[in-house]
Amino acid sequence: MANRKQLPRLFAIIEKLRYGKEATLNEIKDYLERKSEITGESLDISIRTLQRDIQDIGSLFDIEIKNNAEHKYYIVFEGFNEMQHHILEAFDMLNSLKINISIY
């Protein structure tokens, strides 16, 4: 089960792969480091923890993440069911609310 510190990381990983399409582990790690600097959240982790987080995304949210021959990770959208689409919509709403709150 994800803890309070892990959830923002999981959401950031999903965000990177959803909008950035494909990324290596190092690219995802760099993204988390940059996002940490911007948000002030502690998202910086080791590669091994990142690999565990990717597995946790699959088990917690039923969002499959695979890597290709170039060692780039991506979300498998093919065969997405209605629940998975709702999870991503809720994720978008949370991000939107978070951005609006941080402005004020």
Secondary structure, DSSP 8 states (H G I E B T S, - for coil): ---TTHHHHHHHHHHHHHHH--B-HHHHHHHHHHHHHHH-------HHHHHHHHHHHHHHH---EEE-TTS-EEE--TT--HHHHHHHHHHHHHHHHHHHHHH-
